[in-house]
Amino acid sequence: MRKSIILASLFAMLTISSCDYLDVVPTEIPVLQDAFKDKPSAERFLLGGIYGYIPVESSIANNPAHLSTDQLDIPWRNDKSNFLAYHINLGTLDAASPYYDLMNLYKGSREAYLFLQNIDKVPGVEEDIRQRWKAEANYLIGYFHFCLFRQYGPIILSRGITEMDAPDNEIFAKRRPVDECVAFILEKINYAIANGLPDRIETPADYGRITTLIAQSMKARVLLYHASPLFNGNANYTDFANSDGEKLFPETFSNQKWEVAADAALAAINQAHATNIALYNCRTNSTLTFADPATLTRATNTTGITPVNNKFVNYNQLSAEKQREYDYRYSMVDPWNCELIWGFTNIEGNQTWQRHSMLRPYVFNGMSPTLKMVETYYTKNGLPIDEDPAFDYDNRYQLVAANQTGEVTTESTPKLHLDREPRFYASVAFDGSVYELRSSNIVCEVRKNKAYGKQTQDASSTGYLVKKGVHPKSDSKGNGQTKDIIKYPFPTIRLAELYLNYAEALNECEGSKRNVDIIISYLDKIRERSGVPGVRQAWAKAKHPITSFSKDELRKIIHTERNIELSYEGHRMWDVRRWQELKQEFNGPIYGWNVDGTTSESFYNTSTDNVATPKVVGEHNIPSEYYGLWPISTSELQKNSNLVQTKGW
């Protein structure tokens, strides 16, 4: 029997002795024979095997992008086993033992190539089904390589199964240049688009499987990354080369890459619209009901247990502001809604995001937005807080009587929390705010020894808690129980991202290709859904009005819009890296409030004139911009002398 192997480590095949290989053969052969004996077995191999290697997007333990960001802090910093990603921003990533090394994605590619080798031999598979399965396997190979590429930059490409007697340069392969990596990824995705993927999924059992729209949308994301400053004319890496001198990064900037990225994003948008994908609002789900905003619920004691709410209203009975809040919040958590393009279905059983964000009891009550992120959200007039003349920016920390019905219930709060845009109130809870949870409007009290404040380690580290990503009807009725948590597919891709991708790419284009009116129109679609005034309308009233909307001006607006709209969805960590803004954005102190305070005055650390003073609650340490790409582990370098270490490590 012909024996074969594949590149199954992070960057190169281990030097395997024949004994090592033979030790595996007796167990692999029966598995392969069984896997392709009939149609149901082959489908299980595809869905349970290859699809199973897709990274767990929803997990705060397995997806570094959730905690390695400036949007969020956590109280469990010393728990490195469960919150390893948090330590990336502390500057502890190293080559000796890199976090999240993604070795298994090469194994996923191996499974996909085995599938492609054997699927034509399986009896009883209709030709259209066989072609669809091949397309899915090819897409997943491309996607696995993209996940590797965005983390490491130049990577080894797994082009197929490498034979045991292959030349050393195939077994001990080298990293390939950026442009070649992207070309390979696109080759796989384009094959999938052209060869058998369905346009849409009609059967609920198949939700989450790849469609042409998913593939086209991922293609747009790949090209956006390829055009971005990290990979496009980055002077920091022009001398990064293989040992034979082969350059791994392009030496010159190419504006054409932005044009290609813009075209791909527009193609994905047009296809999405043609298949009835649209920005979500709650009117699209007539079954939704909402806790009556006039009815507030308070915890009966420090356990956080609240009385059951029995007063509900329908969407039309909500104020316009509350409708916009719910439209935005439900866009992420209403399962399989009209905005979702690719939902990650293999949700981890313990629901880490919701259980660590929800208010007590029986959950962890601790995902903590940073003060920096709180100040990033716009005012109700659609402007940054330092640009809105109607917002008292210089006195934003002044404690005042709360008078914003439906949002703030406490006697006093910083002006910072008043007159903000709906996405702020939909995403962030603060002391005395309303947290829509357990089908109730819960008064969120986060001062020490209050129901949701510091009692144990499970409490906010900044004085804020996350609402986004938590379903308003999720509940917890016992330790470790998740049956009452409303489960939803994590939004790997949704339509708002495509709009933002298109706006960003189009803005970076040159000449007539860069159309300001079109760019702003796509930003305004997103803003309008959440009740935020349009870009031109808002900036005409700014302290420093913008009318020309130059590339630099719009770039700043687009980056901020992306930070807000896609907050807590796993984009920010990668965005600041590809923008080459990692050290600028992530380095330095983390600010919040004094979570040991028991009164408003001590919680906000107020001065004699009742002005709050932010507290440093942590520190991020980004050693250099080279920290944006992961190192290869030293053990991999020792196994393969053809590998070169990532520059800066």
C-alpha positions as CSV (number, residue, x, y, z in Angstrom):
1,M,0.0,0.0,0.0
2,R,1.3,3.5,-0.9
3,K,2.0,5.5,2.3
4,S,1.7,9.2,2.4
5,I,1.9,12.1,4.8
6,I,1.1,15.8,4.8
7,L,2.4,19.0,6.3
8,A,0.7,18.5,9.6
9,S,2.6,20.8,12.0
10,L,2.3,24.5,12.1
11,F,4.8,25.2,9.3
12,A,6.5,22.0,8.4
13,M,6.3,18.3,8.5
14,L,8.0,16.7,11.5
15,T,11.0,14.5,10.6
16,I,9.1,11.3,11.1
17,S,10.8,7.9,11.2
18,S,9.2,5.0,9.5
19,C,8.4,3.5,12.9
20,D,6.5,6.7,13.9
21,Y,4.5,6.4,10.7
22,L,3.9,2.7,11.0
23,D,2.7,3.2,14.5
24,V,-0.2,5.2,13.0
25,V,-1.0,3.1,10.0
26,P,-2.9,0.3,11.7
27,T,-5.4,2.8,13.2
28,E,-5.7,5.1,10.1
29,I,-6.4,2.4,7.5
30,P,-9.7,1.1,9.1
31,V,-10.8,4.7,9.7
32,L,-10.3,5.6,6.1
33,Q,-12.0,2.5,4.9
34,D,-15.0,3.2,7.0
35,A,-15.0,6.9,6.2
36,F,-15.5,6.4,2.5
37,K,-17.5,3.2,2.4
38,D,-20.8,5.0,1.6
39,K,-22.5,8.3,1.2
40,P,-23.5,8.9,4.9
41,S,-20.0,8.0,6.1
42,A,-18.3,10.4,3.6
43,E,-20.7,13.2,4.6
44,R,-19.8,12.6,8.3
45,F,-16.1,12.8,7.4
46,L,-16.8,16.2,5.8
47,L,-19.1,17.7,8.4
48,G,-17.9,16.1,11.6
49,G,-14.2,16.0,10.5
50,I,-13.1,18.8,8.2
51,Y,-15.7,21.4,9.4
52,G,-14.7,20.5,12.9
53,Y,-11.4,22.2,12.4
54,I,-12.9,25.7,11.9
55,P,-11.6,27.8,14.8
56,V,-14.2,28.3,17.6
57,E,-15.0,31.9,16.9
58,S,-17.3,32.3,19.9
59,S,-15.0,31.1,22.6
60,I,-13.1,33.5,24.8
61,A,-10.7,30.7,25.6
62,N,-10.0,29.6,22.0
63,N,-10.3,32.8,20.0
64,P,-7.5,35.3,21.0
65,A,-9.3,38.1,19.3
66,H,-11.9,38.5,22.0
67,L,-9.6,39.3,24.9
68,S,-6.5,40.6,23.1
69,T,-8.0,44.1,22.5
70,D,-8.4,47.6,23.8
71,Q,-12.1,47.2,23.9
72,L,-12.2,45.0,26.9
73,D,-10.6,44.1,30.3
74,I,-11.3,41.2,32.6
75,P,-11.0,40.4,36.3
76,W,-9.5,36.9,35.8
77,R,-6.0,38.0,34.7
78,N,-4.2,35.4,36.8
79,D,-6.1,32.5,35.2
80,K,-3.8,31.9,32.3
81,S,-5.3,28.5,31.5
82,N,-8.7,30.0,30.6
83,F,-7.8,33.6,29.7
84,L,-4.5,33.2,27.9
85,A,-5.4,35.7,25.2
86,Y,-5.5,38.5,27.7
87,H,-1.8,38.0,28.3
88,I,-0.9,38.7,24.6
89,N,-1.4,42.4,25.2
90,L,0.8,42.2,28.3
91,G,3.7,41.6,26.1
92,T,4.3,37.9,27.1
93,L,4.0,36.3,23.7
94,D,7.3,34.6,22.8
95,A,8.8,32.1,20.4
96,A,9.6,29.5,23.1
97,S,5.9,28.7,23.5
98,P,3.6,30.9,21.4
99,Y,0.0,31.1,22.3
100,Y,-2.6,29.8,19.8
101,D,-0.2,28.2,17.4
102,L,-3.0,26.9,15.1
103,M,-1.2,23.7,14.3
104,N,-4.5,21.9,13.9
105,L,-5.4,24.0,10.8
106,Y,-2.8,22.1,8.8
107,K,-4.4,18.9,10.2
108,G,-7.7,20.2,8.9
109,S,-6.2,20.7,5.5
110,R,-4.8,17.2,5.6
111,E,-8.3,15.8,6.3
112,A,-9.6,17.9,3.4
113,Y,-7.0,16.5,1.0
114,L,-7.8,13.0,2.1
115,F,-11.4,13.7,1.4
116,L,-10.7,15.0,-2.1
117,Q,-8.5,12.0,-2.8
118,N,-11.2,9.5,-1.9
119,I,-14.6,11.1,-2.5
120,D,-14.8,10.0,-6.2
121,K,-14.6,6.4,-5.0
122,V,-17.6,6.6,-2.7
123,P,-20.6,4.7,-4.2
124,G,-24.1,6.2,-4.2
125,V,-23.2,9.9,-4.2
126,E,-25.1,12.0,-6.8
127,E,-22.7,14.1,-9.0
128,D,-24.1,17.4,-7.9
129,I,-23.6,16.4,-4.2
130,R,-20.1,15.2,-4.9
131,Q,-19.2,18.5,-6.6
132,R,-20.6,20.5,-3.7
133,W,-18.6,18.5,-1.2
134,K,-15.4,19.0,-3.2
135,A,-16.2,22.7,-3.3
136,E,-16.7,22.8,0.5
137,A,-13.4,21.0,1.1
138,N,-11.5,23.4,-1.1
139,Y,-13.0,26.4,0.5
140,L,-12.1,25.1,4.0
141,I,-8.5,24.5,2.9
142,G,-8.4,28.2,1.7
143,Y,-10.0,29.4,4.9
144,F,-7.7,27.5,7.2
145,H,-4.8,29.0,5.3
146,F,-6.2,32.5,5.7
147,C,-6.5,32.0,9.4
148,L,-2.8,31.1,9.4
149,F,-1.9,33.9,7.1
150,R,-3.5,36.7,9.2
151,Q,-1.6,35.4,12.2
152,Y,1.8,34.6,10.8
153,G,2.0,36.5,7.5
154,P,4.1,34.4,5.1
155,I,3.3,30.7,5.8
156,I,4.0,27.3,4.4
157,L,1.3,26.3,1.9
158,S,-0.1,22.9,2.1
159,R,-0.8,22.1,-1.5
160,G,-1.6,18.4,-1.1
161,I,-0.4,15.2,0.3
162,T,3.4,14.9,0.5
163,E,4.8,11.5,-0.1
164,M,7.3,9.9,2.3
165,D,9.9,9.7,-0.5
166,A,9.4,13.3,-1.6
167,P,12.4,15.5,-2.0
168,D,13.6,17.3,1.2
169,N,12.5,20.7,-0.2
170,E,8.9,19.4,-0.3
171,I,9.0,17.8,3.2
172,F,10.9,20.6,4.8
173,A,9.1,23.4,3.0
174,K,9.8,27.1,3.3
175,R,7.5,30.0,4.0
176,R,6.0,31.5,0.9
177,P,5.8,35.2,0.0
178,V,2.7,37.2,1.0
179,D,1.4,37.5,-2.6
180,E,1.8,33.8,-3.2
181,C,0.0,32.9,0.0
182,V,-3.0,35.1,-0.9
183,A,-3.0,33.7,-4.5
184,F,-3.2,30.2,-3.1
185,I,-6.0,31.1,-0.6
186,L,-8.0,32.7,-3.4
187,E,-7.4,29.8,-5.8
188,K,-9.1,27.5,-3.3
189,I,-12.0,29.9,-2.6
190,N,-12.5,30.7,-6.3
191,Y,-12.6,27.0,-7.1
192,A,-15.4,26.6,-4.4
193,I,-17.4,29.5,-5.8
194,A,-17.3,28.2,-9.4
195,N,-17.7,24.5,-8.7
196,G,-20.8,23.4,-6.9
197,L,-21.5,25.5,-3.8
198,P,-25.2,26.3,-3.3
199,D,-26.3,29.9,-3.5
200,R,-28.2,29.6,-0.3
201,I,-29.1,27.0,2.4
202,E,-32.7,26.0,2.6
203,T,-32.5,23.2,5.2
204,P,-32.0,24.2,8.8
205,A,-29.9,21.1,9.4
206,D,-27.4,22.6,6.9
207,Y,-27.2,26.1,8.4
208,G,-23.5,27.1,8.7
209,R,-22.4,25.1,5.7
210,I,-20.5,27.0,3.0
211,T,-22.5,28.9,0.2
212,T,-21.3,30.9,-2.7
213,L,-22.1,34.1,-0.7
214,I,-20.0,32.9,2.3
215,A,-17.1,32.2,-0.1
216,Q,-17.5,35.5,-1.9
217,S,-17.7,37.4,1.4
218,M,-14.6,35.6,2.7
219,K,-12.8,36.4,-0.5
220,A,-13.5,40.1,0.0
221,R,-12.1,39.9,3.6
222,V,-8.9,38.1,2.3
223,L,-8.4,40.8,-0.3
224,L,-9.0,43.6,2.3
225,Y,-6.3,42.2,4.5
226,H,-4.0,41.7,1.5
227,A,-4.4,45.4,0.5
228,S,-3.9,46.7,4.1
229,P,-0.7,48.4,5.3
230,L,0.7,45.4,7.1
231,F,0.9,43.4,3.9
232,N,1.1,46.1,1.2
233,G,4.4,48.0,0.9
234,N,5.3,47.7,4.6
235,A,8.8,49.1,5.0
236,N,9.3,47.2,8.2
237,Y,9.3,43.9,6.4
238,T,11.0,44.6,3.1
239,D,14.1,42.8,4.2
240,F,12.2,39.8,5.7
241,A,13.4,36.9,3.5
242,N,14.0,33.2,3.4
243,S,17.5,31.9,4.0
244,D,18.1,31.8,0.3
245,G,17.3,35.5,0.0
246,E,13.8,35.1,-1.4
247,K,11.8,38.2,-0.2
248,L,8.6,37.3,1.7
249,F,6.9,40.7,1.6
250,P,6.2,42.9,-1.4
251,E,8.7,45.8,-1.5
252,T,6.4,48.3,-3.0
253,F,2.8,49.5,-2.3
254,S,0.1,48.6,-4.8
255,N,-3.1,50.6,-4.9
256,Q,-4.5,48.1,-7.3
257,K,-4.8,45.7,-4.3
258,W,-7.3,48.2,-2.8
259,E,-9.2,48.3,-6.1
260,V,-9.5,44.5,-6.2
261,A,-10.6,44.4,-2.6
262,A,-13.3,47.0,-3.3
263,D,-14.6,45.1,-6.3
264,A,-14.7,41.9,-4.4
265,A,-16.6,43.5,-1.5
266,L,-19.1,45.1,-3.9
267,A,-19.6,41.7,-5.6
268,A,-20.3,40.1,-2.2
269,I,-22.8,42.9,-1.3
270,N,-24.6,42.6,-4.6
271,Q,-24.9,38.9,-4.1
272,A,-26.1,39.3,-0.5
273,H,-28.8,41.7,-1.6
274,A,-29.9,39.3,-4.4
275,T,-30.4,36.6,-1.8
276,N,-32.4,38.8,0.5
277,I,-29.7,39.5,3.0
278,A,-30.4,42.9,4.7
279,L,-29.4,44.9,7.7
280,Y,-31.4,43.5,10.6
281,N,-34.1,45.2,12.5
282,C,-36.5,43.6,15.0
283,R,-39.5,44.0,12.7
284,T,-38.1,41.1,10.7
285,N,-38.9,38.8,13.7
286,S,-42.6,39.2,14.6
287,T,-42.3,36.7,17.5
288,L,-40.1,39.1,19.6
289,T,-41.5,40.7,22.7
290,F,-39.7,43.1,25.0
291,A,-39.7,43.8,28.7
292,D,-41.9,46.9,29.3
293,P,-39.4,49.8,29.6
294,A,-41.6,51.3,32.3
295,T,-41.1,48.3,34.5
296,L,-37.7,48.1,36.2
297,T,-36.4,45.1,38.2
298,R,-33.9,45.3,41.0
299,A,-32.1,42.4,42.7
300,T,-33.6,41.5,46.0
301,N,-30.2,41.0,47.6
302,T,-26.5,40.7,46.6
303,T,-27.0,37.3,45.0
304,G,-28.4,39.2,42.0
305,I,-31.6,37.2,41.9
306,T,-34.5,39.4,40.6
307,P,-38.3,39.0,40.7
308,V,-39.8,37.5,37.5
309,N,-41.1,40.2,35.1
310,N,-44.5,39.6,33.6
311,K,-45.0,42.9,31.7
312,F,-44.1,42.8,28.0
313,V,-44.7,45.0,25.0
314,N,-44.3,44.6,21.3
315,Y,-41.8,46.4,19.1
316,N,-44.2,49.1,18.0
317,Q,-44.8,50.1,21.6
318,L,-41.1,50.9,22.2
319,S,-39.7,54.4,21.8
320,A,-37.8,55.1,18.6
321,E,-34.5,55.2,20.6
322,K,-35.2,51.8,22.3
323,Q,-36.2,50.3,18.9
324,R,-32.8,51.3,17.6
325,E,-31.0,49.8,20.6
326,Y,-32.8,46.5,20.2
327,D,-32.3,46.5,16.4
328,Y,-28.5,46.7,16.9
329,R,-28.3,44.3,19.9
330,Y,-30.5,41.6,18.3
331,S,-28.5,41.8,15.0
332,M,-25.9,39.7,16.7
333,V,-28.1,37.4,18.9
334,D,-31.3,36.7,17.0
335,P,-30.5,33.3,15.6
336,W,-30.2,33.0,11.8
337,N,-31.5,36.5,11.2
338,C,-31.6,38.3,7.8
339,E,-28.2,40.0,8.3
340,L,-26.2,36.8,9.0
341,I,-24.0,35.6,6.2
342,W,-21.9,32.9,7.9
343,G,-22.9,31.8,11.4
344,F,-20.5,29.6,13.4
345,T,-22.7,26.8,14.6
346,N,-20.3,24.7,16.7
347,I,-21.0,26.9,19.8
348,E,-19.1,25.7,22.8
349,G,-21.4,24.1,25.4
350,N,-20.5,26.3,28.3
351,Q,-21.4,29.5,26.4
352,T,-18.3,31.4,27.5
353,W,-19.1,34.8,26.1
354,Q,-22.6,35.0,27.5
355,R,-21.9,33.4,30.8
356,H,-18.9,35.7,31.5
357,S,-20.9,38.8,30.5
358,M,-24.3,38.2,32.1
359,L,-25.3,39.6,35.5
360,R,-25.4,37.3,38.5
361,P,-26.5,34.8,39.7
362,Y,-24.8,31.6,38.6
363,V,-22.6,33.3,36.0
364,F,-19.4,35.2,35.9
365,N,-20.4,38.8,35.6
366,G,-17.1,40.2,34.5
367,M,-16.5,41.1,30.8
368,S,-15.5,44.7,31.3
369,P,-15.5,47.4,28.6
370,T,-12.6,49.8,29.0
371,L,-13.1,53.5,29.6
372,K,-11.4,54.0,26.2
373,M,-14.1,52.0,24.5
374,V,-16.8,53.8,26.4
375,E,-15.5,57.1,25.1
376,T,-15.2,55.8,21.5
377,Y,-19.0,55.5,21.0
378,Y,-20.6,58.5,19.4
379,T,-22.9,61.0,21.0
380,K,-26.5,60.9,20.1
381,N,-25.7,63.4,17.3
382,G,-23.3,60.9,15.6
383,L,-20.0,62.6,16.5
384,P,-17.0,61.6,18.6
385,I,-17.5,63.0,22.1
386,D,-14.7,65.6,21.6
387,E,-16.2,66.9,18.4
388,D,-19.9,67.4,19.4
389,P,-20.4,71.0,20.5
390,A,-23.7,69.9,22.2
391,F,-21.7,67.4,24.4
392,D,-19.9,68.9,27.4
393,Y,-16.6,67.1,26.7
394,D,-14.4,69.1,29.1
395,N,-16.8,68.3,31.9
396,R,-17.7,64.7,30.9
397,Y,-16.6,63.3,34.3
398,Q,-18.8,65.7,36.2
399,L,-21.4,63.8,38.2
400,V,-24.9,65.0,37.5
401,A,-28.5,64.0,38.3
402,A,-29.5,61.3,35.9
403,N,-32.4,62.4,33.8
404,Q,-32.3,60.1,30.8
405,T,-35.4,58.0,31.2
406,G,-35.0,54.4,30.2
407,E,-31.2,54.3,30.3
408,V,-30.1,55.7,33.6
409,T,-31.8,54.9,36.9
410,T,-29.2,56.0,39.5
411,E,-29.3,59.3,41.3
412,S,-26.1,60.6,39.7
413,T,-23.8,59.5,37.0
414,P,-21.0,61.1,34.9
415,K,-22.2,63.3,32.0
416,L,-20.1,60.8,29.9
417,H,-23.0,58.4,30.2
418,L,-25.7,60.7,29.0
419,D,-26.8,61.6,25.4
420,R,-24.9,58.8,23.7
421,E,-25.8,56.9,20.6
422,P,-28.0,53.8,20.8
423,R,-25.2,51.3,20.1
424,F,-23.5,52.5,23.4
425,Y,-26.6,51.7,25.5
426,A,-27.1,48.4,23.5
427,S,-23.5,47.3,24.2
428,V,-22.4,48.6,27.6
429,A,-23.9,48.6,31.1
430,F,-22.7,51.0,33.8
431,D,-23.7,51.6,37.4
432,G,-27.3,52.5,37.5
433,S,-28.0,51.7,33.9
434,V,-30.6,49.3,32.6
435,Y,-29.4,45.8,31.6
436,E,-32.0,44.0,29.5
437,L,-31.6,40.4,30.6
438,R,-33.8,37.5,31.7
439,S,-36.7,39.1,29.9
440,S,-36.5,42.0,32.4
441,N,-35.1,45.5,32.7
442,I,-32.6,45.0,35.4
443,V,-31.1,47.9,37.3
444,C,-27.4,47.3,37.0
445,E,-25.6,48.2,40.2
446,V,-21.9,47.6,40.0
447,R,-20.5,49.3,43.1
448,K,-18.7,47.1,45.6
449,N,-21.1,44.8,47.6
450,K,-24.0,45.7,45.3
451,A,-25.8,42.9,43.5
452,Y,-23.5,43.0,40.4
453,G,-20.5,44.7,41.9
454,K,-17.3,43.4,43.4
455,Q,-17.9,40.6,45.9
456,T,-15.6,38.0,44.6
457,Q,-13.3,37.8,41.6
458,D,-16.3,37.5,39.3
459,A,-17.0,41.2,38.9
460,S,-16.2,44.1,36.5
461,S,-12.6,45.3,36.6
462,T,-13.5,48.7,35.0
463,G,-16.9,49.5,36.4
464,Y,-18.6,48.5,33.1
465,L,-20.1,45.3,31.9
466,V,-20.8,44.0,28.3
467,K,-24.4,43.7,27.0
468,K,-23.6,43.1,23.4
469,G,-23.5,39.4,22.6
470,V,-25.8,38.6,25.4
471,H,-29.4,37.7,24.4
472,P,-31.9,39.8,26.4
473,K,-33.9,36.7,27.2
474,S,-30.9,34.5,28.3
475,D,-31.2,33.3,31.9
476,S,-29.2,31.3,34.4
477,K,-31.0,29.2,37.1
478,G,-28.2,27.2,38.6
479,N,-24.4,26.8,38.7
480,G,-23.0,25.6,35.4
481,Q,-26.5,25.4,33.8
482,T,-26.7,26.7,30.2
483,K,-30.2,25.4,29.1
484,D,-31.8,28.8,29.7
485,I,-29.2,30.7,27.8
486,I,-30.5,31.6,24.3
487,K,-28.0,30.1,21.9
488,Y,-27.2,31.7,18.6
489,P,-24.7,31.2,15.8
490,F,-21.7,33.5,16.3
491,P,-21.6,36.0,13.4
492,T,-18.4,35.1,11.6
493,I,-19.6,37.3,8.7
494,R,-22.6,39.6,8.6
495,L,-23.7,42.2,6.1
496,A,-22.5,45.2,8.1
497,E,-18.9,44.0,7.8
498,L,-19.3,43.8,4.0
499,Y,-20.4,47.4,4.0
500,L,-17.5,48.5,6.1
501,N,-15.1,46.4,4.0
502,Y,-16.3,48.1,0.9
503,A,-16.2,51.6,2.4
504,E,-12.6,51.1,3.6
505,A,-11.3,49.6,0.4
506,L,-13.0,52.2,-1.8
507,N,-11.7,55.0,0.3
508,E,-8.1,53.8,-0.2
509,C,-8.4,53.8,-4.0
510,E,-7.0,56.5,-6.2
511,G,-8.6,58.7,-8.8
512,S,-12.2,58.3,-10.0
513,K,-12.4,54.9,-8.3
514,R,-12.6,56.6,-5.0
515,N,-16.2,57.9,-4.8
516,V,-16.9,59.8,-1.6
517,D,-20.7,59.7,-2.0
518,I,-20.7,55.9,-2.3
519,I,-18.4,55.5,0.6
520,I,-20.5,57.6,2.9
521,S,-23.7,56.0,1.6
522,Y,-22.6,52.6,3.0
523,L,-21.5,54.1,6.3
524,D,-24.9,55.8,6.5
525,K,-26.8,52.5,6.0
526,I,-25.1,51.1,9.1
527,R,-25.6,54.3,11.1
528,E,-29.2,54.7,10.1
529,R,-30.1,51.2,11.4
530,S,-28.9,52.2,14.8
531,G,-30.5,55.7,14.8
532,V,-27.2,57.5,14.3
533,P,-27.3,60.6,12.1
534,G,-25.6,60.3,8.7
535,V,-21.9,61.2,8.2
536,R,-22.4,64.5,6.3
537,Q,-25.3,65.6,8.6
538,A,-23.2,64.9,11.8
539,W,-19.9,66.3,10.7
540,A,-21.4,69.5,9.3
541,K,-22.2,70.4,13.0
542,A,-18.8,69.3,14.5
543,K,-16.5,71.6,16.3
544,H,-14.1,71.0,13.4
545,P,-16.6,70.5,10.5
546,I,-15.6,68.2,7.7
547,T,-16.9,68.9,4.2
548,S,-14.2,67.7,1.8
549,F,-13.9,64.2,3.3
550,S,-10.4,63.6,2.3
551,K,-8.9,60.1,2.3
552,D,-7.3,60.7,5.7
553,E,-10.5,62.2,7.2
554,L,-12.7,59.4,6.0
555,R,-10.1,56.8,7.0
556,K,-10.4,57.9,10.6
557,I,-14.2,57.9,10.4
558,I,-14.3,54.4,8.9
559,H,-11.9,53.0,11.5
560,T,-14.0,54.4,14.3
561,E,-17.2,53.2,12.7
562,R,-15.7,49.7,12.3
563,N,-14.6,49.7,15.9
564,I,-18.1,50.6,17.2
565,E,-20.2,48.5,14.8
566,L,-18.2,45.3,15.0
567,S,-17.2,45.7,18.7
568,Y,-16.9,42.5,20.7
569,E,-17.2,40.4,17.5
570,G,-13.5,39.5,17.2
571,H,-12.4,42.0,14.5
572,R,-10.5,44.7,16.5
573,M,-7.4,42.6,17.3
574,W,-6.8,41.8,13.6
575,D,-7.8,45.3,12.3
576,V,-5.3,47.2,14.3
577,R,-2.6,44.8,13.2
578,R,-3.4,45.1,9.5
579,W,-3.6,48.9,9.9
580,Q,-0.1,48.9,11.5
581,E,-1.6,50.7,14.5
582,L,-1.0,48.0,17.2
583,K,1.4,49.9,19.4
584,Q,-0.4,53.2,18.9
585,E,-3.8,51.7,19.9
586,F,-3.1,49.0,22.4
587,N,-0.1,50.1,24.3
588,G,-0.4,51.9,27.7
589,P,-2.7,52.1,30.7
590,I,-6.2,50.7,30.9
591,Y,-8.7,53.0,32.5
592,G,-11.9,52.4,34.4
593,W,-13.4,53.3,37.8
594,N,-12.7,52.3,41.4
595,V,-14.6,49.1,41.6
596,D,-13.8,48.9,45.4
597,G,-16.0,52.0,45.9
598,T,-19.3,51.5,47.7
599,T,-20.8,54.9,47.0
600,S,-21.1,57.0,43.9
601,E,-18.4,59.3,45.3
602,S,-15.9,56.6,46.1
603,F,-16.8,54.5,43.0
604,Y,-16.1,57.4,40.7
605,N,-13.4,58.8,43.0
606,T,-14.9,62.3,42.9
607,S,-13.2,65.5,43.9
608,T,-14.7,68.2,46.1
609,D,-16.4,69.7,43.0
610,N,-18.0,66.3,42.2
611,V,-15.8,65.4,39.3
612,A,-14.9,61.8,38.7
613,T,-11.3,60.7,38.4
614,P,-10.6,57.6,36.2
615,K,-8.4,55.0,37.7
616,V,-5.7,53.0,36.0
617,V,-6.9,49.3,36.3
618,G,-4.2,47.7,34.2
619,E,-1.4,48.1,31.7
620,H,-0.9,46.9,28.2
621,N,2.6,46.4,26.9
622,I,3.2,46.1,23.1
623,P,6.9,45.8,22.6
624,S,6.9,46.9,19.0
625,E,4.9,46.8,15.8
626,Y,6.6,43.5,15.0
627,Y,4.4,42.1,17.7
628,G,1.6,42.2,15.1
629,L,2.7,38.9,13.6
630,W,3.2,35.7,15.6
631,P,6.5,34.0,16.0
632,I,7.1,30.5,14.9
633,S,7.9,28.3,17.9
634,T,11.5,27.4,18.3
635,S,10.7,23.7,18.3
636,E,9.4,24.1,14.7
637,L,12.5,25.9,13.7
638,Q,14.6,23.1,15.1
639,K,12.6,20.5,13.1
640,N,12.9,22.4,9.8
641,S,16.1,24.2,9.0
642,N,14.4,25.8,5.9
643,L,12.1,27.8,8.1
644,V,13.0,31.4,9.1
645,Q,11.7,33.1,12.2
646,T,9.2,36.0,11.8
647,K,11.1,39.2,11.7
648,G,11.2,40.9,15.1
649,W,11.3,37.7,17.1
